[in-house]
Amino acid sequence: MKKMIIASLVAASCLWGEAGAAPYGEQETGAAVDLSLAESVQMALDTDESIGASEDGRDAAKWQLSSARRGAGPSISWSSQAMRIGGRNYKEAKDKREKYGDQVNAMNNTFSNSWAFTIPIYTGGQREGQIDSARYQLNQADLDLENTRQQVRYRAAEAYANLLHRENLQRIAEEAVDMGNTQLKLISDQYSEGMVAKADVLMMEVRLANYRQNLSSAKGAVNVARSTLASVVGLPQDSVVSPTDIFTYEPYPRDLPACEDYALAHRPDGLSADYAVKAAQAQQDAAKAGYRPRVTGTAGQNISSNIPFRSERSNGWEAGISVNWSVFDNGVTSANVKRAGALVEQAKKSAARTQKTIRLETRTAYIQMKTAEENIHAAAAAVKQAEESYMIAQVRYEEGVDILLSVTDAQEKLTQARSNYSTALYQYNLYRATLEKAMGVPVGFDAALYAEAERKGAAANSALQAAAVKDSPVKEKNDTEKVLDAGAVGQEFAGK
């Protein structure tokens, strides 16, 4: 029998194979599809639109950085004018040209062209601040993309676990109906022999009707869960998805402090908030450039004529350095710097709030997982006791030493105990997946290693390569279109 831990997402990612290349969106309507957890996660990562949107955001941030860097280089501009002219200023020259038959050069038109070459030499820190801000925003975009992947992975695991749970509850409801049918047949036979009253038959028929109603509700919940999983993984919503994995229980190997420390160091949204602070600080440095002079190197040429691109009327050039210093701007720079400072403080407070949220989410998921773990043991013992109680009640009723109510109560308690055990197992696996989402267990790259590489001076693409998860199915779209491949990280939290 196949075993799996719903939350062991990193371990499951190592098992992903060639199924990811299949055109999932081309599945036939209403087709039957068998899926493992690993296949479901992979399909969700391949087809979820939010990942594509985050990749587009990353591309936008990359080109924003390119624009800021290229703005520090030279630029060349050309300006041209073609004008129809007339009036007293040109009349004498025009008459002379017409008198001597120079119709081509008659003073009817004028053309001018100018070329300018400029290069910023000193911007007071504005250009450097803009480049740093754009670079940190690209780092943010990388971390936001990884955070989106982790959210998609969790949604796929959650939908898969929910379908498993609903199918388990349906089986329990079917068992209740089967037990009710068996009991009704026994009672009916006894009634035919005059051994029990008609009231026992009616009571059992009412109970059986309730069991069938519960089964109908359970089947409806399965259909909803099946459609939800199909939608999450990118299949038509009427696909008949069947999970091939099952719930199991394995104790979680880490304590709460270790989980919290890992989360604070690895959560992509937490590190993204830190980069938001750095980007705001860089913008503040750029705003302070208004206090300083700007030095620009320039060179240019101007020509004009009555014929395009000729220079009979004028021809001149100039080259040198220009200095521009706003000695008094009525407090505009001061206001911009204060505004940028307020945005820095806002980003800092947001980052601090994110850290609190990360710690709370991790602690909450851990406590819920441990509570479900305790419930698993209690529910397993209750199932054994309920099974024994039901067998005893059934035998006592058949021997005529007990009433039907004792049997039906024992049966309902057995059904409830089985349902409680299934729910506890489901909750344990789901909260374990929730915990690993709260901790930031990586999908494409380890956020902590990425931040460390960036602090050491690595560009965004190099940091991605340094932090990539080994055997990850995720392919990063960088300038060289290389598949990321680096050492596996977070494996100790994979639930192995």
N, C-alpha and C positions, 0 to 999 in steps of 0.2 A: 504494500500500500504506500502510495506516495505521501511524503511528509513535507510540511513547509511551515514556516513562521511568517505570518502576514507582514510583520514589520521588518523582516530581514531583507530590506530592499537593496542594500549594497551587495550582499551576497547573491541575491537573485539576479542582479544586473550582470554578474559575471557569467551567468548561464544563457544570456541572450544570444541567439544565433541568427541564421540567415532569414528567419521569418520577418525581420524588420524591413526587408526589401520588397515584400509583397505589396501590391496596390490595394490596401485595405478598403479604400473608398469604393472599389469596384466590386465588392461583394454583392451577390444577388440578394434582392429583397426577400426577407423571411428565411434566409439560409441558416442552417445549423452550423454553429462554430464552437469547437472545443478550445478553451483557452486556459493556459497556466497563468499564474500571477506574473511571472517574468514576461510572458508574451503580452499580457495586458498592459503592463507598464511601458514596454517598448512601443507598442502601438499608440498609446496615449502620447508618448514623447514625440512620435513621428507625425502625429496628425493634429495635435492641439493648436488652435489658432493663437492662443496667448503666447506660446513660445515664439511663433513667427513674428508676432507684434513686438516682443522683446528683442528679437534679432534685428528687426528694423530700427528699433530705438538705439541699439548698439551701433548700427551702421551710421545713423544720424550723428551720434556722438563722435564716431571716428572721423567723419568728414568735418565736423565742427573743429576738432583739434587740427586737422590738416589745414583748414582755412586760417586758423589763428597763427599757425607756424609760417604759412606762406605769406601772411601779412607782414612778417618781419623782413622779407626780401625786397628786391627792387621791382619797380613797375614802370612800364612804358605806355604812354598814351598818345593818341593822335587826334587832332581836331581839324576839321575842314569846313569851309564855308563857300558857297556859290551864290552870288548876289547879283540882281539886276540893278543898275545904277543910273542916275540922271541928275539934272539940275545944273545950276550956274557953275558950280565948282568944276564940273567936268566938260562944260560946253565948248570952251576954247580948244581944248585938246581933241575933243571929238570932232569939231569942225575941220581942224587941220588934217586929221587922219582921213576923213571923208573926202577932203579936197584933193589929196594926193592918192586917192584910191586905195588906201589901206583899210579895207572894209573888215578884214579879219581881226585887226587889232583895234577896231573902233571902240571907243569908251562906252560901251553898252553894258558890259559885265565886269565883275571883279571876283577873283578867286583867291582865297587865303588858306594856308595850311600851317600847322604848328605841331611839333613833336616835343614831348617832355619825358625826361628820365628822372625818377625820384627814388631815393632809398633812405629809409629811416636810420639815423645814426644813434640817436638817443631819444627815447620816448618817456623818460622819467619813471620807467617801470610799468607803464601801461601795457605794452606788448607782452612783457614777461608775465605779468599777472594774468592776462587773458589766456596765454598758452598754458600756464599752470592750472587755471580753472578748468579749461577744456580737457586737459589731461586727466584731472581728477574726476570729471564728469564721465569720461570714457571708462575709468575704473568702476565708477558707480554702475554704468550700464552693463558691464561684465557681471558684476555681482547681482544686479537685478535680474539678469537673464538666468543665472544659476538659481536664484531664489524662485523664479517662475518654474524652472524645471522641477525643483523639489516639490513645489505645490502641485504640479501636474502628476508627479509620481505618487504623491499622497492621495490625491483624488482617485487615481486608478486603483490603488491599494484599498482605499475606503470602499469604493464601489464593488470591488471584487469580494471583500470581506462581507459586505452587506448582502450580496447575492448568496454567498455560502450560508450565511446565518439564516436568511429567509428560506432557503431550501431545507435547512435542518429543521426549522420550525414547521415547515410543511410536512416533512416526514414524521415528525412527532404528532402532528394533527392527524395524519393518515393512520398512524398506529392507534391513536385514541379511537378513531372511527372503527378500525378493525376490531379492537377490543370490545367496543360497544356492540358491534354486530354479533360477535361471538357470545357476549353476555345475553343479548336479546334472544338469540336462538335458544340458549340454555333455558332462559326463563319461560320462553314460549312453550318449549317442550314440557317443562314442569307444570305450566298452567294447563296444558292439554291433559296431563295426567292427574290434574286436580291437586297438585302439591303446593301451589302458590296461588295467591289471589290475583285477580285482574289488575288491581292497583299496581302490583309490581311490574306487570307488562307495560302499563301506561307510563309509569315512572321512567322505565328504561327507554321507551320510545321518545319521551321528551328529552332525556339526556342525550340520546343518539342524535336527535335533531340539532341540539346545541353543538355537539361535536362536528357534525357536518357543516354547520354554519361557520365554526372556527376554521375548518379546513378550507372552505370557500374563501374566507378572508386571507388565509395564509397563501393560497394560490394567487390571489390578486396581488399581494405584496411581493411575491416572487416575480410576477410579470413586470411590475414596476421596477424592481431591482435589476432585472435582466435588461430592460430598456435603458435604464440609467447607465449600466456598465457598457452596453453597446454604444451609447452616445459618447461616453468618456473616451473610449478607445477608437472612436472614429468609424464605427460600423453603422449601417442602417438601424434605426431604433427598433425595428420589428425583427431584427436578427435573433435567432434562438441560441443565445450564448449559454454554454455549459462550462462551469469551472471544473478543472481537472485536479486541483490541489484541495487539501483539506486542512482544517484547524488542528494544530497540535499545541502542546504546552512545553516550554523549556524556560527555566528560571533566567531572568535577566542578569547579566554578569556584573553590572556596574551599580554603584551606590549613587545617591542623589547628588552629593558634592561633585563627584567626577562628571556626572551628566551636566551639571550647571557650568562647570569650568569649560567643558568641551563646547557647550552651546555659546557661551560668551566669546569664545575664541573663533568659532567656526560659522556662526549664523551669517549668511550673506547679507541679510537686511541690516544687521547690526554693523557690519563693516561698511556697508553702503552709506549708512548714516554718518559714520566717521569721515568718509570721503566727501560727503555733503558739507561738513564743517570745513574741510580743507579747501574745497572749491569756493566757499563763501569767503574764507580768509584771503584767497588769491584775488577774488574780485575786489575786496577791500584794498589790497595793495595796488591794484590797477586804478582804483578811484583816487588814491593819493597822488597819482601822477599829475593831477591838475595843479598841484602846488609847485611843480618843477618845470623847467624849460624843455622845449623839444627842439632837436637839431636834425635837420634833413639835408641830405645831399641832392642837388638838382642840376640838371643840364637840359637845354632845350634849343630849338631853332624855329624861326618864323619866316615864312616867305609869302609874298602876295604878287599877283599879276592879273592882267586882263585875260590871260590864257591859263587854263588849269595846270597846276604844278610847275609854273614858271615863276621867276623872281624879279621881273623887270621893275616892279614898283617898290619892293622892299625885300631885304634878305639879311637876317641877323641871327646870331646865336649867343647863348650865355651859359655859363656853368659856374657852380660855386656851392656854398653852404648857406642855408637859411636857418635862423633861430627865431623861435616863437615862444614867448613867455607871457602868460596871462597874469599880469601884476595884480589886477583887481577884477574879480568876476562877480562881485556883489554877493559873495557867500555861496555860489553854486557848488564849488568843489567841496567846501566844508559840509554842505548839506548831503552831497553824494557820499562822502566818507562816513558821515554819521548813519546814513541809511544802510550802507554796506556793513557797518558795525552792528547795527540792529539785526540784520540778516544773519550775521555770524552767531550772535547770541541765540537767535531763534533756532538755528541749526544745531547748536550745542545742546539746547534744552530738548529738542526733538531726538537727538542721539541718546541723551540720558534716559528719556522716556522709552526709547526702543530697547535699551539695555534692561530696564525694569520689566518690560513686556516679555522679553526673551527669558529672563529668569523665572517670571511667573508662569509662563506657558510650559517651561520645562518642569518646574516643580509640580504644577497641576497634573500634567500628563503622567509624571512618575507616580504621584500619589494614586491617581485613578488606576494605573496599571497594577500597582501593588494591591489595591483594594480588590480589583478583579481577580488577582492571583489568589488572594485569600478565599474569595468566593468560589473559585474553582474547586479547592479542596473541600470546602463545606458542601457544595452542591454535589460533588461526586459521592460523598458519604450519604447525602440525603437520597440520592438515586438508589443506592443499594438498599437503604432502609425502606424506601417506598416500594421497591420491587418485592421485597420480602413481605411487607405488610399487605400488598395486594394479593399475593399468592395465599397468604393465611386467610384473608377475608373471603377469597373465592372458595377455598376448601370448606370453610366454616359454613358458608351459605349453601354450598352443595350438600353438605351433611345436615342442613336444617337447623343448625345451632346458632345462626346469626341472621340478621335481616338484610334485605337488598341494599338499604341505605349505606351499610358498612362497606359493601363492595364498591358501590359507585363513588363513595367518598375516597376510598383507597385508590381507585382508578384515577380520579381527578388529581389526587395528591401525587401519584406517580407521573402523570402527564406534566404537572407543574414542576416537579423535580427535574424531569428531563429537560423541560424548557429552560429552567433556571441554570442548569449545567451548560446547555448550549449557549445561553446568553453570556454567562461568565467567561466561557472560552472565547466567544466572539469579542467581548469587551477587552479581554486581556490582549488579544492579538491586535485589535484596533488601537487601543491606547499605547501599545508598544510602537506601532507605526506612528502614532501621534507624537510620542516622545522623540523618536528619531527625526521626525520633521521639525520638532521644536529645537532639537540639538543642531540641526543643519548638516546631517549626514549627507555627504556630497553625491551628486549625480554625474556632472561633467568634470568639475574640478573642485579641489579643496580650497575654500575661501581663505583659510588661515595661511596656507602656503602661498596663495596668490598675493595676499597683502604683504607677506614677508619678502617675496621676490620684488614687489614694487618698491618697498622701502629700501631695498638694496640697489635700486636704480634701473630695474628691468622695465622695458616698455610693456604695454598691455598684452601684446601677442606673446612676448617672451614669458611674461608672468603666467599666462594661460598654459603654456607648454610646461612650465616648471611645476604647476599645480595640478595637472591633469590626472584623473583617476585612471589607473591601469585597467585595461579591458572594458572601459566605459563604451557604451554604444553611441554616445553623443559625439558628433563631429562638429568641431568649431569652424566657422567660416571666417578665416583670417586672410591676410593678403596673399599668403602662399598656398591657401587651400589645403593645408596639411592636417592629417588626422592626429589629434592630440594623443600622446602616449607617454605616461610617466608612472612613477611608483604609486601603488594603491595606498589609499589613506582611509582612515576611519574604519578599517576592517575589524578592529576590536569592538566596534559598536554594531557590527552586522548581525548580531544575534546568533552567531554560529555556536 
